[in-house]
Amino acid sequence: MFSSRTSWQTTTNPLAQALEEHRRRGLPLLDLSASNPTEVGLHYDRAAILAAFQQPAALEYHPDPRGLPSARQAVAAYYAGRDSHGKLHLDPEKIVLTTSTSEAYSFLFRLLCDPDDEILVPAPSYPLFQFLADLNDIRLVHYPLFYDHGWHIDLEALQKKIRPTTRAILVVHPNNPTGSYVKAEEAAGLIQLCAAREIALIADEVFLDYSHAGSAAPSFAANHQALTFTLGGISKLCGLPQMKLAWLVTGGPPALAEAALARLEIIADTYLSLNTPVQLAAPALISQNEVMRGQLLRRIQENLRELDRQLAQQSLCRRLEVEAGWYAIVRVPATRSDEELAIALLRNCGVLVHPGHFYDFPSDGFLVVSLIAPTAGFAEGMQRILGEMPKLTG
C-alpha cells in the first residue's frame, strides 16, 4: 500500500525508548543534546520581531516563485554585510527563498538528479540527508572526513567515489557535528573537481557565522567557477527556527547558473510554499542576527571553557578540536557501543547526550554534546558524565 521510498524503520530506537521511559516516570533531565535555540533561555527582542508581522501587505497575495524582492534583497544585504573584503555583492535574482534548508535540498535534488543518481555527502555529518535522499529517489555516497589535529576532507578518497551517476558533492561548512570548516585548499580542490567533472557543488552554511575564533569564514556563495548552490537560513543565523525562512544562492558560470535558476523557478512556482508575512518580515528578522548570534556565541564559549576545565581534571576523555557551530565531540573509551553508553548515562545520571553513531562516525567512542545548553545545566551534566565514566568504561 505504501511507497518503498518511505519504508523506514518506524519503531523508536533504544535511546529514544529510554528517554520516553525517563520522562514518563517524571525523572529530572539535563539535556545536553539541546538544538532548539528558543528553549535555552535566550533573550529575544519580542517587540521588534512581533512588530515585523504587523504589516497590512500581509493580507495581500502577490506570489513570486523566487520570493518577494524585498526579502531577497535582505538576504543579499546580509552576505554583503558579513564580507569584510566588500567583494560579495549577490544579485537578488540569484536567490531563491524556501521554507527551510530541507526544502532547498529537495528542490536541488529534483533539479540535479534522476532516480538512483548519486550525491556525495560527508561522514560524519547530519542524519537528515538520508531521509531527504529517500524521499527524492536518489542515493547517497559517503566520503570520509578524517581527524588529525582537526577535521579534514579526504579529497583522494572523495575523488575515487565519483561515478557517471554522481550529480553533486555536498559540503557542510562548518560541518555538523564536527564543527569543522572546509579549508581553503580543500575548497579550491572541490571547486576545480566539480568544474572539471561537470557536477554541482552544494554548500550547507547554516552554521557559517558561528566561528569560535570570532573571524568570519568565507562563503561558497562567492564561487563562480563551478555550478554552486549555497544554503542558509534564519533558523540558526538568527535563532528563529519557528519562522521558517531559508534560501539557496545559485552561482557559477553565467550560462549554467541561469539555466539552473530557470528550472528552479519552475520547481519553486509549483509549490509556492513560503508565506507572505514571513517574507515581508525578512529584513527585520535577518537584522536580529548579530544580537542572537552574539548571545549564542557567548554561551558556546562559556560552555567550551567549562568543558575544557572539567576534562583537564581527568584522563579518560578528551575533546576533539572544533572550529565552529553549536556542538562539541567528546572522545570516550570505546568499551561498549555509543548508544549503550548514552542510555547508561541517561539512566544513571539523568543526562541526555547524542551517541556518535547518530552522525555516522566510523567507530564507537564518540559522544556529541550541545554547547548552547544553559551554562549551569551544562556544567552539572558534564560533571555527572565524567564522574560516571570510570564506572561505565572500566
C-alpha positions as CSV (number, residue, x, y, z in Angstrom):
1,M,0.0,0.0,0.0
2,F,2.9,2.4,0.7
3,S,5.8,3.7,-1.4
4,S,9.1,1.9,-1.0
5,R,10.7,5.3,-0.5
6,T,9.0,5.5,2.9
7,S,9.9,2.0,4.1
8,W,11.9,3.3,7.0
9,Q,12.2,1.7,10.4
10,T,9.4,3.3,12.3
11,T,9.9,1.8,15.7
12,T,11.8,4.1,18.1
13,N,15.5,3.4,18.7
14,P,16.7,2.2,22.2
15,L,17.9,5.6,23.3
16,A,14.5,7.2,22.3
17,Q,12.7,4.4,24.2
18,A,14.9,5.0,27.3
19,L,14.2,8.8,27.1
20,E,10.5,8.2,26.8
21,E,10.5,6.0,29.9
22,H,12.6,8.5,31.7
23,R,10.1,11.3,31.0
24,R,7.1,9.0,31.7
25,R,8.5,8.4,35.2
26,G,8.8,12.2,35.7
27,L,12.5,12.0,36.4
28,P,14.7,15.1,36.2
29,L,16.7,15.5,33.0
30,L,19.7,17.6,32.0
31,D,19.5,17.8,28.2
32,L,23.0,18.1,26.7
33,S,21.6,17.4,23.2
34,A,19.8,20.8,23.0
35,S,19.4,22.1,19.5
36,N,16.3,24.4,19.8
37,P,17.5,28.0,20.4
38,T,14.1,29.0,21.6
39,E,14.3,26.7,24.6
40,V,17.7,27.5,26.0
41,G,17.0,30.8,27.8
42,L,18.0,33.4,25.2
43,H,16.6,36.9,25.2
44,Y,14.7,37.9,22.0
45,D,13.6,41.4,21.0
46,R,10.0,40.5,21.2
47,A,8.7,43.9,20.2
48,A,10.8,44.2,17.1
49,I,10.1,40.6,16.0
50,L,6.4,40.7,16.5
51,A,6.1,44.2,15.0
52,A,7.6,42.9,11.8
53,F,4.4,40.8,11.2
54,Q,2.0,43.8,11.7
55,Q,2.1,44.8,8.1
56,P,-1.1,45.5,6.1
57,A,0.5,44.0,3.0
58,A,0.5,40.6,4.8
59,L,-3.2,40.4,3.8
60,E,-2.4,40.6,0.1
61,Y,-1.0,37.9,-2.1
62,H,1.5,38.7,-4.9
63,P,3.4,35.4,-5.3
64,D,6.9,35.4,-6.7
65,P,8.5,31.9,-7.2
66,R,11.9,33.1,-6.1
67,G,10.5,35.0,-3.2
68,L,9.5,38.7,-2.7
69,P,12.2,41.1,-3.9
70,S,12.4,42.8,-0.6
71,A,13.2,39.6,1.2
72,R,15.7,38.5,-1.3
73,Q,17.4,41.9,-1.1
74,A,17.6,41.4,2.7
75,V,19.4,38.1,2.2
76,A,21.8,39.8,-0.3
77,A,22.4,42.6,2.2
78,Y,23.3,40.0,4.9
79,Y,26.0,38.5,2.6
80,A,27.4,41.9,1.7
81,G,27.5,42.9,5.4
82,R,29.4,39.9,6.5
83,D,32.1,40.2,3.8
84,S,34.9,42.2,5.2
85,H,36.6,42.5,1.8
86,G,33.5,44.0,0.2
87,K,33.5,41.6,-2.7
88,L,30.4,39.6,-2.1
89,H,27.6,41.5,-3.8
90,L,24.9,39.0,-4.7
91,D,22.3,39.6,-7.3
92,P,18.9,39.1,-5.5
93,E,17.7,37.4,-8.7
94,K,20.2,34.5,-8.0
95,I,18.5,33.9,-4.6
96,V,15.5,31.5,-4.2
97,L,13.7,31.6,-0.9
98,T,12.4,28.4,0.7
99,T,10.7,27.5,4.0
100,S,13.7,25.5,5.2
101,T,17.0,24.2,4.0
102,S,15.4,20.8,3.9
103,E,13.0,22.1,1.2
104,A,16.0,23.7,-0.5
105,Y,17.7,20.3,-0.6
106,S,14.6,18.8,-2.1
107,F,14.5,21.4,-4.8
108,L,18.1,20.8,-5.7
109,F,17.8,17.0,-5.7
110,R,14.9,17.3,-8.1
111,L,16.8,19.8,-10.2
112,L,20.0,17.8,-10.5
113,C,19.1,14.1,-10.2
114,D,17.2,11.4,-12.0
115,P,16.1,8.4,-9.9
116,D,19.1,6.5,-8.5
117,D,21.6,9.2,-9.3
118,E,24.1,9.9,-6.5
119,I,25.1,12.8,-4.3
120,L,28.4,12.6,-2.4
121,V,27.9,13.6,1.3
122,P,30.4,13.8,4.2
123,A,30.7,11.4,7.1
124,P,30.4,12.1,10.0
125,S,27.5,14.5,9.3
126,Y,23.9,15.2,10.0
127,P,21.5,12.2,9.6
128,L,18.7,14.2,7.9
129,F,20.3,13.7,4.5
130,Q,19.3,10.1,4.2
131,F,15.6,10.8,4.6
132,L,15.7,13.6,2.0
133,A,17.6,11.3,-0.4
134,D,15.0,8.5,0.1
135,L,12.1,11.0,-0.5
136,N,13.7,12.2,-3.7
137,D,14.6,8.7,-5.0
138,I,18.4,9.3,-5.0
139,R,21.4,7.6,-3.5
140,L,23.9,9.0,-1.0
141,V,27.5,8.0,-1.2
142,H,29.6,9.0,1.8
143,Y,33.0,10.4,1.5
144,P,35.2,10.4,4.7
145,L,36.3,13.2,7.0
146,F,39.4,12.3,8.9
147,Y,40.7,13.6,12.2
148,D,44.3,14.8,12.5
149,H,44.7,17.8,14.8
150,G,41.3,18.9,13.4
151,W,38.9,17.5,10.8
152,H,39.8,17.3,7.1
153,I,38.2,16.1,3.9
154,D,39.9,13.1,2.3
155,L,39.9,14.5,-1.2
156,E,41.6,11.5,-2.7
157,A,39.0,9.2,-1.3
158,L,36.3,11.5,-2.4
159,Q,37.5,11.6,-5.9
160,K,37.5,7.8,-6.1
161,K,33.8,7.8,-5.3
162,I,32.8,9.9,-8.3
163,R,30.9,7.8,-10.9
164,P,29.0,8.7,-14.1
165,T,25.8,8.9,-11.9
166,T,27.3,11.4,-9.5
167,R,25.4,14.7,-9.8
168,A,26.7,16.8,-6.9
169,I,29.2,17.0,-4.0
170,L,27.6,18.3,-0.8
171,V,29.7,20.0,1.9
172,V,28.6,21.3,5.2
173,H,30.5,24.4,6.1
174,P,31.1,24.2,9.0
175,N,30.2,20.6,9.4
176,N,27.6,19.4,11.9
177,P,28.6,18.0,14.4
178,T,32.3,18.1,13.9
179,G,32.4,21.9,13.8
180,S,35.0,21.9,11.0
181,Y,35.2,24.4,8.2
182,V,36.1,23.4,4.7
183,K,39.7,24.5,4.5
184,A,40.8,27.0,1.7
185,E,42.8,24.3,-0.1
186,E,40.0,21.8,0.2
187,A,37.5,24.3,-1.2
188,A,39.8,25.1,-4.1
189,G,40.2,21.4,-4.8
190,L,36.5,20.7,-4.7
191,I,35.6,23.6,-7.0
192,Q,38.2,22.6,-9.5
193,L,37.0,19.0,-9.3
194,C,33.3,19.9,-9.8
195,A,34.1,22.2,-12.7
196,A,36.2,19.6,-14.5
197,R,33.7,16.8,-13.9
198,E,30.7,19.0,-14.6
199,I,29.0,18.2,-11.3
200,A,27.4,20.6,-8.9
201,L,28.6,21.8,-5.5
202,I,26.1,22.2,-2.7
203,A,27.3,24.1,0.3
204,D,25.2,24.0,3.5
205,E,26.3,27.1,5.5
206,V,23.6,27.3,8.2
207,F,26.3,27.5,11.0
208,L,28.6,29.7,8.9
209,D,28.7,32.6,11.3
210,Y,29.4,30.6,14.5
211,S,33.2,30.7,14.3
212,H,34.6,30.1,17.8
213,A,37.7,32.2,16.9
214,G,35.5,35.2,16.0
215,S,36.8,35.5,12.5
216,A,34.3,35.3,9.6
217,A,34.7,32.3,7.3
218,P,34.4,32.8,3.6
219,S,31.2,31.7,1.9
220,F,30.9,29.4,-1.1
221,A,28.4,32.0,-2.4
222,A,31.3,33.8,-4.0
223,N,32.3,30.9,-6.2
224,H,31.9,31.4,-9.9
225,Q,34.0,28.5,-11.3
226,A,31.6,25.6,-10.8
227,L,27.8,25.4,-10.5
228,T,27.3,26.1,-6.8
229,F,24.3,26.2,-4.6
230,T,24.8,27.8,-1.2
231,L,22.2,27.2,1.5
232,G,21.4,29.3,4.6
233,G,18.5,30.4,6.8
234,I,17.4,32.2,9.9
235,S,16.8,29.1,11.9
236,K,20.5,29.1,13.0
237,L,21.6,32.5,11.9
238,C,19.0,34.4,14.0
239,G,17.9,31.6,16.4
240,L,14.4,31.6,14.8
241,P,13.6,28.1,13.6
242,Q,9.9,28.7,14.0
243,M,9.8,31.4,11.4
244,K,10.6,29.0,8.5
245,L,12.7,31.2,6.2
246,A,15.7,29.8,4.3
247,W,17.4,30.4,0.9
248,L,19.6,29.0,-1.7
249,V,22.0,31.1,-3.7
250,T,23.0,30.0,-7.2
251,G,26.4,30.7,-8.5
252,G,28.8,29.5,-11.2
253,P,29.4,30.1,-14.9
254,P,26.7,32.5,-16.0
255,A,25.0,30.4,-18.7
256,L,24.9,27.4,-16.4
257,A,23.7,29.3,-13.4
258,E,20.9,31.0,-15.4
259,A,19.8,27.6,-16.8
260,A,19.7,26.2,-13.2
261,L,17.7,29.3,-12.0
262,A,15.1,29.0,-14.8
263,R,14.4,25.4,-13.7
264,L,14.5,26.2,-10.0
265,E,11.9,28.9,-10.6
266,I,9.5,26.4,-12.1
267,I,10.1,24.0,-9.2
268,A,9.5,26.8,-6.7
269,D,6.4,28.0,-8.6
270,T,5.0,24.5,-8.3
271,Y,4.9,24.7,-4.5
272,L,4.9,28.4,-3.6
273,S,5.3,27.3,0.0
274,L,6.8,30.3,1.6
275,N,4.2,32.5,3.2
276,T,3.9,36.3,2.6
277,P,4.0,37.5,6.2
278,V,7.5,36.0,6.9
279,Q,8.8,37.3,3.6
280,L,7.6,40.8,4.5
281,A,9.2,40.4,7.9
282,A,12.5,39.1,6.5
283,P,14.5,42.4,6.7
284,A,13.6,42.8,10.4
285,L,14.2,39.2,11.2
286,I,17.6,39.0,9.5
287,S,18.6,42.2,11.3
288,Q,18.3,40.2,14.6
289,N,21.3,38.0,13.6
290,E,24.0,40.0,15.4
291,V,22.2,40.1,18.7
292,M,21.1,36.5,18.7
293,R,24.5,35.2,17.3
294,G,26.3,37.2,20.0
295,Q,24.2,35.6,22.7
296,L,24.8,32.1,21.3
297,L,28.5,32.6,20.8
298,R,28.9,33.8,24.4
299,R,27.0,30.7,25.6
300,I,29.1,28.4,23.4
301,Q,32.4,29.9,24.6
302,E,31.4,29.7,28.3
303,N,30.4,26.0,27.9
304,L,33.5,25.2,25.9
305,R,35.7,26.7,28.6
306,E,33.8,24.7,31.3
307,L,34.1,21.6,29.3
308,D,37.9,22.0,28.9
309,R,38.2,22.8,32.6
310,Q,36.5,19.6,33.6
311,L,38.3,17.5,31.0
312,A,41.7,18.8,32.3
313,Q,40.8,17.2,35.7
314,Q,40.6,13.6,34.4
315,S,42.4,11.4,31.8
316,L,39.7,9.1,30.4
317,C,38.0,11.5,28.0
318,R,39.2,14.3,25.7
319,R,37.6,16.9,23.4
320,L,38.2,16.9,19.7
321,E,39.2,20.2,18.0
322,V,36.2,22.3,17.0
323,E,36.2,25.5,14.9
324,A,32.6,26.5,14.8
325,G,29.0,25.5,15.3
326,W,26.9,24.5,18.3
327,Y,28.4,21.2,19.3
328,A,31.5,19.5,20.7
329,I,32.6,15.9,20.3
330,V,34.0,14.1,23.4
331,R,36.2,11.1,22.7
332,V,35.5,8.4,25.3
333,P,36.8,4.8,25.8
334,A,35.1,2.5,23.3
335,T,34.2,-0.3,25.7
336,R,30.6,-0.5,24.6
337,S,28.5,1.0,21.8
338,D,28.0,4.7,21.9
339,E,24.2,4.2,22.1
340,E,24.6,1.8,25.1
341,L,26.8,4.4,26.8
342,A,24.3,7.2,26.1
343,I,21.5,5.0,27.6
344,A,23.6,4.2,30.6
345,L,24.3,7.9,31.2
346,L,20.6,8.8,30.9
347,R,19.6,6.1,33.4
348,N,22.4,6.5,35.8
349,C,22.9,10.3,35.7
350,G,19.8,11.8,34.2
351,V,21.8,13.3,31.4
352,L,21.0,13.1,27.7
353,V,23.7,13.2,25.0
354,H,23.8,12.0,21.4
355,P,25.9,8.9,20.5
356,G,28.3,9.3,17.7
357,H,26.7,6.7,15.5
358,F,23.7,9.0,15.0
359,Y,26.1,11.1,12.8
360,D,27.8,8.2,11.0
361,F,31.1,8.2,13.0
362,P,33.3,5.4,11.7
363,S,33.6,3.7,15.1
364,D,32.3,3.8,18.7
365,G,33.9,6.1,21.3
366,F,32.3,9.4,20.5
367,L,29.6,11.5,22.3
368,V,28.1,14.7,20.9
369,V,27.2,17.4,23.4
370,S,25.4,20.7,22.8
371,L,27.3,23.9,23.5
372,I,24.1,26.0,23.5
373,A,22.6,24.3,26.6
374,P,22.1,26.6,29.6
375,T,25.5,27.0,31.3
376,A,24.6,25.8,34.8
377,G,22.9,22.6,33.4
378,F,25.8,22.1,31.0
379,A,28.4,22.2,33.8
380,E,26.3,19.9,36.0
381,G,25.7,17.5,33.2
382,M,29.3,17.2,32.2
383,Q,30.3,16.7,35.9
384,R,27.9,13.8,36.1
385,I,29.1,12.3,32.9
386,L,32.8,12.5,33.7
387,G,32.1,11.2,37.2
388,E,30.2,8.2,35.9
389,M,32.6,7.4,33.1
390,P,35.1,5.3,35.1
391,K,32.3,3.0,36.2
392,L,30.9,2.7,32.7
393,T,34.1,2.2,30.8
394,G,36.3,0.4,33.3
